[in-house]
Structure formats: structure tokens, C-alpha cells
Amino acid sequence: MSLDRNWAIEDIYDSEKDFEKDFLLASSFEGFGAFRGKLGEEKEFLNCMKKQEEISRIIDKLYVYAMMKHDIDTSLSESSGRLSKIQGLAVKISSESSFITPELISLPEEKLKSYLVNPKLKEYDYFIKCLLKEKQHVLCEEAENVLALSGEVLSSFKDIFTKIDNADLPLGKIKHKGESIEITHGGYGAVMHSSDRALRRKYFKKYYSAYSSLLNTITATYSASVKKDVFVAKARGYESAISSALNSEDVPVKVYQNLLEYVNKNLNLLHEYMRIKKKESNIKDFYPYDIYASTVLDAELNLEYDEAYDLCIEGLKPLGEDYVELLKRAKQERWIDVDEKKGKRSGAYSVCVYDTHPYVLLNYSKTTHDIFTIAHEMGHSIHSYYSNKAQPYFKADYKIFVAEVASTVNEVLLINHLLQNAKDKKTEKFLLSYFMEMIRTTLYRQTQFAEFEEYSHSTVEKGEPLTKDGMSAKYLEINKKYYGDAVISQGEIAYEWARIPHFYRAFYVYKYATGIISAISFADKILTEGESAVKNYKEFLSSGGKEGPVEILKQSGVDLTTSEPYERAFKTFEKLLSRYKDI
């Protein structure tokens, strides 16, 4: 494999000797004890923050280097050992600095407000704003100690579900065309996209029968997880579990409410899309296991990596010359590890090192999905690049709420470029279908999950029990509402809620939906408004975590507290549907 398709890990550490030097430096670090009890003094607070940045930047480099070494060949015990010792060191440093946030929160409000307006502490103003917001939800020392002691118990429900899902679920096998096929989680997604309807049906029924057989246990686990969310929210004085969860990312509850409201107002578009899929599939009785199968066959884009990367550059030209130059630099300077190799970690990701440049791991194969993966992961990386360049260390890292925006903007711009240059009607139809599926699975489906989460938590908050029959009936009702009359929503799909691991990290999935809404809004403005919209988008990319994520989006022209971005996203979906029908 050519060297230029392997990432330049030496940009972090030129040699193992340099890595070990930093490791020894970090291992001998004893810089926090001197600040304990003194953070109410401006000078001590500033020195503590500087010291925390110093060690954090070293730990970041050590960890990313060790992770990348490990992921290139997971079979090497040396790499696993290196990563393990860095993780241990990171835990040690985190433990030694764990007093900082509680001590700052315990300071008088007037003291924190004085820090907030102090020009010498400008770098930490958003951090202090968040402390002030959190302060009103901090309990007395005794109560905080009790919550801390219960932390392991309260966080155990996700682990219990993981064990059920991966170890205890009786998935079994099916017989199909004389072959015995083992049911797996990975296989489920692949089979649902298969053109073999009989296989889809058998796999679907067997897969959900496994969840049905353990529904009592899963119900008890999820119900306890929801009760935990409600308990912690009440204990800390929040109005609801949802306000507690969204406060941790500085997101107004209004955004969640807007999402549910505007998606529900536009379910007619999803219903129409389902009617089109049913008609094109030529299936009289259209079930949930028919939804994922493509109706446009033999139209995949099949490109070598270099061609695919050049295509991404072409598609992202609306973002300007500086953005294109960064894409070229990333390839030339080997930010990217391209090819699948024995022992290499599967999938794809982008990782950021503040003191060097971002890195991207791919396992490229010649498929449409992998072409879009290049654009997606480079979106993450260039977002990190702009943020790191523009922001000091403490403000460079952006919130998870906006983490998928830049990556999805790239995908939307690329697919618009491909649609504009489609060589024939079949290719155009395939691309329209690809884009509509992206919207269905990311915007509609994740909001469907978000609506179920709102139901489960509000049920417990009203003092009512969560039962397997009640949750299954509600989920089936929501599924019918979302997919409409074209899809026969009955039977096994009622149990789908029982297999969603994200439900054990409450009120997380809605971010995928708001992410694609924000991305479509940005991309549409870039394509229709030109330079001014590009400038606003670059401001978003450069903002890191200098403010709350919703405020950063608002300052860049996408205000999720209003109807505008939602209406723009659904207008895009409506145009895609119309164009598809015309073909």
C-alpha cells in the first residue's frame, strides 16, 4: 500500500522516544494540589486553569497517538498496552483535578460573576457562564456526596441492557433457500436493505421475536433507567428530565419542542414518500421490513479513492478556495488513513489534536456510501481545524449538539453537486433516493425516537407506570403516525423501542435530527445566497465552543428556536419528492 494512503502519525510524535518523554512528564505531574481551597483568588484560579490546559494538551497528544497506533493494527499487544497505560494516566490526572469544578461552583455567585466580566479571564467566560447556570442545581455537600456514592448504581442500566443485547438475546438462526443463516445485529441492517423480500421477512420476524421473548426484563431495565433520569432531575431541582438533559449541553427545551412540532406538521411528506416506495416496490402489502430496500438498483457510484476524493473536492467548491485548499492539504499531508488492512479498526472516524491537525480513519471501498463517508469525515476534521485555529484551547472543542452539522453540510453539498451533474435519469433517481433516505432515517426516524422518549419520561413524571404493553402500544401508535397508511405497522415493529441502545442515554437522539436540519439550512443558503452565507458558515466552523451551541448556530444564521430552519429542511424534502415523481 502506498505511503500517501497512510496517515502521518509522526506529526504528533516523530518517534517513540518523544512519546515516552511526554508520558514521563505527564506521569510525574503534581500541579493541582497547590490550588485546592484557593480558587476564590483570581491569580490562583488563572494559574490553575493554565496548569490544567498544559497537562490536558499533553494528555490529548498522548491519547490520540496511542489510539491511532492501536487502531491501525488492533492485534498488536504493544499497541493495546500503550493505549491502556495512557487511559490509566488520563484517569489519574482527571481524579487529581476533580475538585476544580465543585470548588468553583461552591464559590459565592458574586465571585463567579466578577470572574465572568474580568478581561484577564476572557478565555474562560463561557466555562464560568455554565458554572453559574449549574450552580442553582447544586445540592448541599451531604446530598452531593450521596448522589456521588450512588453514581455507579444509577449508571448501571445501560450496562445491563448491553449485556442483554449482546450476550443473552436468543437471536438464533433461520432457514432460507436451503441455507442456515445466523441472526446478528450487524446482519439485521444488511438484510433489511436486501432485495430478497422473503429473507427480509424471515430475518425481521426472528430478530424481533428475540426481543419479545425478553420483553419483561428489557421493560424493567428501561423503566428503571427512566426513573433514574426523573429522580436525578427532581433531586437537582429541574422542571423535568428533559430540561435536566438539555441543560447539560446548554440547549433550550424550546428546540426539542420545535423539532417535534414541525416534524409532526410535515408527516404528510413522509407518508407520500412511503406511498412512492410502495408503488415502486410493486408490493401490495408494504411492511416495515420493506422500507429500507432500494427501489433503484444497479446505479451505485463505483470510484477509485483518488477519483472519489477529487469528486468531493468538486462538490465542496461552493465553500470557497480556502476550504478546497484544506481538502487538498489533508490528502497531500496524509491526514487520512485510507485502506482496509488486516487488524485495522473497522468503520470511519475523525479525531482532533489541538496542537497538530485532525486525522481521519477510513476503510475505503468503491461504494456510494464510502464516497459520502470521505465528505462526512472531512467535514468533522475541517470543523475541528477551523475551531482550533480560531479559538483558545478551552473554547476550541464544540458541543455534541453541533458535532454532526459540518459533516452533514458536506454530504448535502456533495449530493447536490452529483444531482446537478447526473449523467442519466437512473443515476439521478438513485441520488434522489439516497438523499431522501438520509432525511427519512436521520430527521424523521430520530425524531420518532425522540417522541417516544418524551412519552416515557413524562409518563413516569406523572406517577404512572411504564409497562411492556403500554410502551409497545405507544410505540406502535407513533410508528403508524409517522409512516402512514402505505405501511402496515403491526406486530413485531411494536417492540422496536426495546432494541434502541441510545434510549439509555436519555434525550440524545434528537441531536441527529436537529443536526441534519441545521446542515440542510446551511447548505441551502450557501447554494442560493453565495458569499454571505459562506461567510456565516465559516463563522460557525470557527466558533468551537465559545458560546452555547444553539446561540452559535443562531449567530451564523440558523436559529432553531424559530420555524425557519425546520421549514427550509422540509421544503428541501418536498422538492426532492417532486423531482423524483417527475422522473
C-alpha positions in Angstrom: 0.0 0.0 0.0 1.4 3.4 -0.9 2.7 5.6 1.9 0.5 8.5 0.9 -2.6 6.5 1.9 -1.4 6.1 5.5 -1.7 8.9 8.0 1.3 10.9 9.1 1.3 9.9 12.8 4.8 11.3 13.1 3.2 14.8 13.0 2.2 14.1 16.6 5.4 12.4 17.8 8.3 11.9 15.5 9.4 8.9 17.5 8.6 6.6 20.4 11.3 8.4 22.3 9.4 11.7 22.0 6.2 9.9 23.1 7.9 8.4 26.2 9.3 11.8 27.1 5.8 13.3 27.3 4.5 10.3 29.0 7.1 10.6 31.8 6.4 14.3 32.1 2.7 13.7 32.5 3.2 10.8 34.9 5.3 13.0 37.2 2.8 15.9 37.1 1.8 17.1 40.5 0.4 20.5 39.8 -3.1 20.7 41.2 -2.8 20.1 45.0 -1.4 23.6 45.5 -4.6 25.2 44.2 -7.1 23.3 46.4 -9.1 25.7 48.5 -7.6 28.8 46.7 -9.8 29.1 43.6 -11.6 32.1 45.0 -8.4 34.1 44.4 -8.2 35.4 40.8 -4.5 34.7 40.5 -4.8 31.2 41.8 -7.8 30.5 39.5 -5.9 31.7 36.5 -2.8 29.7 37.3 -4.9 26.6 37.9 -6.6 27.0 34.5 -3.3 27.4 32.8 -1.9 24.4 34.5 -4.9 22.3 33.6 -4.5 23.4 29.9 -0.8 22.5 30.0 -1.4 18.9 31.2 -4.6 18.4 29.1 -2.8 19.2 25.9 -0.1 16.7 26.7 -2.7 14.0 27.6 -4.6 14.8 24.4 -1.5 14.2 22.2 -0.5 11.0 24.1 -4.0 9.6 23.9 -4.6 10.3 20.2 -1.2 8.9 19.3 -1.8 5.8 21.3 -5.3 5.3 19.9 -4.2 5.8 16.3 -1.3 3.3 16.8 -3.8 0.8 18.2 -6.5 1.3 15.5 -4.0 0.7 12.7 -3.4 -2.8 14.0 -5.6 -3.9 16.8 -3.9 -7.3 17.0 -0.6 -5.8 18.4 -0.4 -6.3 22.2 2.2 -3.5 22.3 -0.4 -1.0 20.9 -3.1 -2.2 23.3 -0.7 -1.9 26.3 0.3 1.7 25.2 -3.3 2.7 24.9 -4.2 1.2 28.3 -1.4 3.0 30.1 -2.5 6.3 28.6 -6.1 5.7 29.7 -4.9 5.0 33.2 -2.8 8.1 33.3 -5.8 10.2 32.0 -8.0 8.8 34.8 -5.3 9.7 37.3 -5.0 13.3 36.1 -8.8 13.6 35.9 -9.1 12.4 39.5 -6.5 14.8 40.8 -8.3 17.8 39.1 -11.8 16.6 40.0 -12.1 19.2 42.8 -11.9 22.2 40.5 -15.4 22.4 39.2 -17.1 21.6 42.6 -14.9 24.1 44.3 -15.7 26.8 41.7 -19.4 26.1 41.9 -19.3 26.5 45.7 -17.9 30.0 45.4 -20.3 32.9 46.0 -22.3 33.9 43.0 -20.8 37.4 43.1 -17.3 36.0 42.9 -18.1 33.9 39.8 -19.8 37.0 38.2 -16.7 39.0 38.9 -14.6 36.3 37.1 -17.1 36.4 34.2 -16.5 40.1 33.5 -12.8 40.1 34.2 -10.9 40.8 30.9 -8.0 38.7 32.1 -10.2 35.7 32.3 -11.9 36.2 28.9 -10.8 32.8 27.8 -12.9 31.1 30.4 -16.1 33.2 30.3 -18.3 30.6 28.7 -17.0 28.0 31.2 -17.9 30.4 34.0 -21.4 31.1 32.5 -22.0 27.3 32.6 -20.9 27.1 36.2 -23.3 29.9 37.1 -26.2 28.0 35.4 -25.2 24.8 37.1 -24.8 26.4 40.5 -28.6 26.7 41.1 -28.9 22.9 40.7 -26.0 22.0 43.1 -27.2 20.5 46.4 -25.7 20.7 49.8 -22.4 18.9 50.4 -24.1 15.9 52.2 -26.7 15.5 49.4 -24.0 15.7 46.7 -22.0 13.1 48.5 -25.0 10.7 48.5 -25.6 11.3 44.7 -21.9 10.7 44.1 -21.9 7.5 46.0 -25.0 6.3 44.1 -23.4 7.2 40.7 -22.3 3.6 39.8 -25.7 2.2 40.7 -27.6 4.9 38.8 -25.5 4.4 35.7 -25.8 0.6 35.6 -28.9 0.3 33.4 -27.1 0.9 30.1 -24.6 -1.8 31.0 -27.4 -4.2 31.9 -29.1 -3.6 28.6 -25.8 -4.0 26.7 -25.3 -7.5 28.4 -28.9 -8.4 27.5 -28.5 -7.2 23.9 -25.1 -8.7 23.2 -25.0 -11.8 25.4 -28.4 -13.0 26.4 -30.6 -12.2 23.4 -31.7 -15.6 21.8 -31.3 -14.5 18.2 -30.9 -18.0 16.8 -31.0 -18.9 13.1 -33.3 -19.0 10.1 -33.5 -21.4 7.2 -33.6 -19.7 3.8 -33.2 -21.3 0.4 -31.7 -24.4 2.0 -29.1 -22.4 4.0 -28.9 -21.9 7.7 -28.4 -18.2 8.5 -27.4 -16.9 11.9 -29.2 -13.8 13.1 -26.9 -11.0 14.2 -27.2 -7.3 14.9 -24.9 -6.4 12.0 -26.7 -8.8 9.7 -30.1 -7.2 10.5 -29.2 -3.9 8.9 -27.7 -5.6 5.8 -30.7 -7.9 5.3 -33.2 -5.0 5.7 -31.5 -3.5 2.6 -31.6 -6.8 0.7 -33.7 -7.1 -2.5 -34.8 -10.6 -1.3 -38.1 -9.9 0.4 -38.7 -13.4 1.7 -35.3 -13.2 3.5 -36.1 -9.7 4.9 -39.4 -11.0 6.3 -37.9 -14.1 8.0 -35.0 -12.2 9.4 -37.2 -9.4 10.7 -39.7 -11.8 12.5 -36.9 -13.9 14.0 -35.0 -10.8 15.1 -37.9 -9.2 16.9 -39.1 -12.5 18.4 -35.8 -12.5 20.4 -36.7 -9.1 21.9 -40.3 -10.2 22.5 -39.0 -13.2 24.5 -37.1 -10.9 26.9 -39.6 -8.0 26.9 -40.3 -8.3 30.7 -36.6 -8.0 31.5 -36.0 -5.2 29.0 -39.1 -3.3 30.2 -37.8 -3.5 33.8 -34.4 -2.2 32.7 -35.6 0.7 30.6 -38.3 1.7 33.1 -35.6 1.8 35.9 -33.4 3.9 33.6 -36.2 6.4 33.0 -37.0 6.5 36.7 -33.3 7.3 37.4 -33.4 10.2 34.9 -36.5 11.6 36.6 -35.1 11.1 40.1 -31.9 12.9 39.4 -33.7 15.8 37.6 -36.1 16.2 40.6 -33.2 16.0 43.1 -31.4 18.8 41.4 -34.5 21.0 41.1 -35.1 20.7 37.3 -38.6 21.1 36.0 -38.3 17.8 34.1 -35.9 15.1 33.0 -35.7 16.7 29.5 -34.8 20.1 30.9 -32.0 18.4 33.0 -30.6 16.6 30.0 -30.7 19.6 27.6 -29.2 21.9 30.3 -26.0 19.8 30.2 -25.5 20.9 26.6 -26.9 24.4 27.1 -29.8 23.8 24.7 -33.2 25.4 25.4 -36.2 22.9 25.7 -37.9 25.1 23.0 -35.6 23.4 20.4 -36.8 19.9 21.3 -40.4 21.1 21.3 -39.9 22.8 17.9 -38.5 19.6 16.5 -41.5 17.5 17.5 -43.9 20.2 16.4 -42.5 20.8 12.9 -41.9 17.2 12.2 -45.4 16.3 13.1 -46.7 19.1 10.9 -44.8 17.6 7.9 -45.5 13.9 8.3 -47.6 14.2 5.1 -44.3 14.3 3.2 -43.1 11.1 4.8 -46.4 9.5 4.0 -46.1 10.5 0.4 -42.6 9.1 0.2 -43.8 5.8 1.7 -46.6 5.7 -0.9 -44.0 6.2 -3.7 -41.7 3.5 -2.3 -44.6 1.1 -2.0 -45.7 1.7 -5.6 -42.1 1.4 -7.0 -41.5 -1.8 -5.0 -44.6 -3.3 -6.5 -45.6 -4.7 -3.2 -49.3 -4.9 -2.3 -48.8 -5.3 1.5 -45.9 -3.0 2.4 -44.5 -3.8 5.9 -41.7 -2.2 8.0 -39.2 -4.8 6.7 -39.9 -3.4 3.2 -39.0 0.2 3.9 -35.2 0.0 3.6 -34.8 -1.9 0.4 -33.8 0.3 -2.5 -36.1 0.7 -5.5 -33.3 1.9 -7.7 -30.9 -1.0 -8.5 -27.5 -1.1 -10.3 -26.9 2.6 -10.0 -24.1 2.6 -7.3 -21.2 5.0 -7.8 -18.1 2.9 -8.2 -14.9 5.0 -7.9 -11.3 4.5 -7.0 -10.3 6.5 -3.9 -8.4 9.2 -5.8 -11.4 9.8 -8.1 -13.8 9.8 -5.1 -11.6 12.4 -3.3 -11.5 14.6 -6.4 -15.3 14.3 -6.6 -15.6 15.5 -3.0 -13.4 18.5 -3.8 -15.6 19.4 -6.8 -18.7 19.1 -4.7 -17.4 21.2 -1.9 -16.2 24.1 -4.1 -19.1 26.3 -3.0 -17.4 26.5 0.4 -14.6 28.6 -1.1 -10.9 28.3 -2.1 -9.6 28.2 1.5 -11.8 25.2 2.2 -10.8 23.4 -1.0 -7.1 24.1 -0.2 -7.6 22.4 3.2 -9.1 19.3 1.5 -6.1 19.2 -0.8 -3.7 19.6 2.2 -5.4 16.9 4.1 -4.7 14.4 1.3 -1.2 15.7 0.5 -0.1 15.9 4.1 -1.6 12.5 5.0 -4.2 13.4 7.5 -6.1 10.3 6.2 -5.5 6.6 6.6 -7.4 5.2 3.6 -7.4 1.5 3.0 -8.8 -1.5 4.9 -6.0 -3.6 6.3 -5.7 -6.7 8.4 -6.1 -5.9 12.0 -7.2 -2.3 11.3 -10.2 -1.0 13.2 -13.4 -1.1 11.1 -15.6 1.9 10.2 -14.5 5.5 10.0 -13.9 8.5 12.3 -12.3 11.9 12.6 -10.1 12.7 15.6 -8.7 16.1 16.6 -5.3 17.1 18.1 -5.3 20.7 19.1 -1.5 21.1 18.6 -1.3 19.4 15.2 -4.0 18.8 12.7 -7.1 16.5 12.6 -6.9 12.9 11.4 -9.4 10.7 9.6 -9.6 6.9 9.6 -11.3 5.3 6.6 -11.7 1.8 5.3 -12.5 2.8 1.8 -14.2 0.6 -0.7 -15.7 1.6 -4.0 -19.3 2.3 -2.9 -21.5 5.3 -2.9 -21.7 5.2 0.9 -17.9 5.3 1.2 -17.7 8.3 -1.2 -20.0 10.2 1.1 -18.0 9.0 4.1 -15.0 10.9 2.8 -17.0 14.1 2.6 -18.6 13.4 6.0 -15.4 12.7 8.0 -13.6 15.6 6.3 -16.5 17.8 7.4 -15.7 16.8 11.0 -12.0 17.4 10.5 -12.2 20.8 8.9 -14.7 21.9 11.5 -12.1 21.0 14.1 -9.3 22.7 12.1 -11.2 26.0 11.9 -12.2 25.9 15.6 -8.7 25.1 16.8 -7.2 27.8 14.7 -9.7 30.5 15.8 -10.3 29.6 19.5 -8.1 29.2 22.6 -7.8 25.6 23.9 -10.7 26.0 26.4 -13.1 27.2 23.8 -12.0 25.1 20.8 -14.0 21.9 21.5 -17.6 22.1 20.1 -20.6 20.5 21.8 -22.0 17.2 20.6 -25.2 19.1 19.7 -23.4 20.6 16.7 -20.9 17.8 16.1 -22.8 16.4 13.1 -23.6 19.7 11.4 -20.4 20.3 9.4 -20.2 16.6 8.3 -23.7 16.7 7.0 -23.3 20.0 5.3 -20.6 18.3 3.2 -22.8 15.4 2.4 -25.7 17.7 1.3 -23.4 19.9 -0.9 -21.9 16.8 -2.5 -25.2 15.2 -3.3 -26.5 18.5 -4.7 -23.4 18.6 -7.0 -24.0 15.0 -8.1 -27.6 15.7 -8.8 -26.7 18.8 -10.8 -24.3 16.7 -12.9 -26.2 13.3 -13.1 -25.4 11.7 -16.4 -28.8 9.9 -16.8 -32.2 9.6 -15.3 -31.4 6.3 -13.5 -28.4 7.9 -11.7 -30.5 11.0 -10.9 -33.2 8.8 -9.4 -30.7 6.8 -7.4 -29.2 10.0 -5.9 -32.6 11.5 -5.1 -33.5 8.2 -3.3 -30.2 8.3 -1.4 -30.9 11.9 -0.2 -34.5 11.2 0.7 -33.4 8.1 2.7 -30.9 10.3 4.5 -33.7 12.6 5.5 -36.0 9.8 6.5 -33.5 7.9 8.7 -31.9 10.9 10.3 -34.6 13.5 10.5 -37.9 11.6 10.8 -36.7 8.4 12.4 -34.6 10.1 15.1 -37.5 12.4 15.9 -39.8 9.4 16.2 -37.4 8.0 18.8 -37.3 11.5 20.5 -41.1 11.5 20.7 -41.1 8.1 22.3 -38.5 9.3 24.9 -40.7 12.3 25.7 -43.6 9.9 26.3 -41.7 7.5 28.5 -40.3 10.2 30.7 -43.5 12.3 31.0 -45.3 9.1 31.9 -43.0 8.5 34.9 -43.1 12.2 35.9 -46.9 11.9 36.1 -46.5 9.0 38.5 -47.7 6.4 36.0 -46.0 3.0 35.4 -44.2 2.0 32.3 -45.4 -1.4 31.2 -44.3 -3.6 28.3 -47.9 -3.4 26.9 -48.2 0.3 27.3 -44.8 1.1 25.8 -45.3 -1.3 22.9 -48.8 0.1 22.2 -47.4 3.7 22.3 -44.5 2.9 20.0 -46.8 1.2 17.5 -49.1 4.3 17.6 -46.2 6.6 16.9 -44.9 4.3 14.1 -48.3 4.3 12.4 -48.5 8.1 12.7 -45.1 8.6 11.2 -45.3 6.1 8.3 -48.9 6.5 7.4 -51.4 4.2 5.6 -48.9 3.0 3.0 -47.0 0.9 5.6 -48.7 -1.9 7.6 -47.5 -1.1 11.1 -48.4 -4.0 13.2 -47.0 -7.0 15.0 -43.2 -7.1 15.7 -42.5 -3.4 15.0 -44.2 -2.6 18.3 -41.2 -3.9 20.0 -38.6 -1.8 18.2 -38.3 0.5 21.2 -36.8 -2.4 23.1 -33.7 -2.7 20.9 -32.6 1.0 20.8 -29.4 1.4 23.0 -29.5 5.2 22.7 -32.5 5.3 24.9 -30.2 4.6 27.8 -28.6 7.9 27.2 -31.7 10.0 27.5 -32.6 12.7 25.1 -29.6 12.2 22.9 -31.0 11.0 19.5 -32.9 14.3 18.8 -29.4 15.9 18.1 -29.2 13.8 14.9 -32.4 15.4 13.7 -31.5 19.0 14.6 -28.1 18.3 13.1 -29.5 17.5 9.6 -32.0 20.3 9.8 -29.2 22.8 10.6 -27.0 21.3 7.8 -29.7 21.5 5.2 -30.4 25.1 6.1 -26.7 26.0 5.9 -26.2 24.1 2.6 -29.3 25.6 1.0 -28.2 29.2 2.0 -24.7 28.5 0.7 -26.1 27.4 -2.7 -28.7 30.1 -3.0 -27.1 33.1 -1.3 -23.4 32.6 -2.1 -20.6 34.5 -0.4 -22.5 36.0 2.6 -23.9 32.6 3.5 -20.4 31.0 3.1 -19.0 33.7 5.4 -21.7 32.9 8.1 -20.9 29.2 7.8 -17.2 29.8 8.2 -18.0 31.7 11.4 -19.9 28.7 12.7 -16.9 26.4 11.8 -14.6 28.8 13.7 -16.7 29.2 16.8 -15.8 26.0 18.6 -17.4 26.1 22.0 -17.1 29.8 22.7 -20.9 30.0 23.4 -23.8 27.7 23.7 -24.4 25.6 20.6 -27.8 27.0 19.8 -26.5 30.5 20.2 -23.5 29.8 17.9 -25.9 28.5 15.2 -28.1 31.5 15.6 -25.2 33.9 15.2 -24.3 32.1 12.0 -27.9 32.3 10.5 -29.6 29.1 11.7 -32.0 29.8 14.6 -33.5 26.6 15.9 -35.8 28.5 18.3 -37.7 29.7 15.2 -39.6 27.9 12.5 -37.3 29.0 9.6 -34.7 26.2 9.5 -37.3 23.5 10.0 -39.5 24.9 7.2 -36.4 25.1 5.0 -35.5 21.4 5.6 -39.0 20.2 4.8 -39.1 22.4 1.7 -36.0 20.6 0.6 -37.6 17.2 1.1 -40.7 18.3 -0.7 -38.6 19.4 -3.7 -36.8 16.1 -3.8 -40.1 14.2 -3.8 -41.4 16.4 -6.6 -38.3 15.8 -8.7 -38.4 12.1 -8.0 -42.0 11.9 -9.1 -41.2 13.8 -12.3 -38.7 11.1 -13.3 
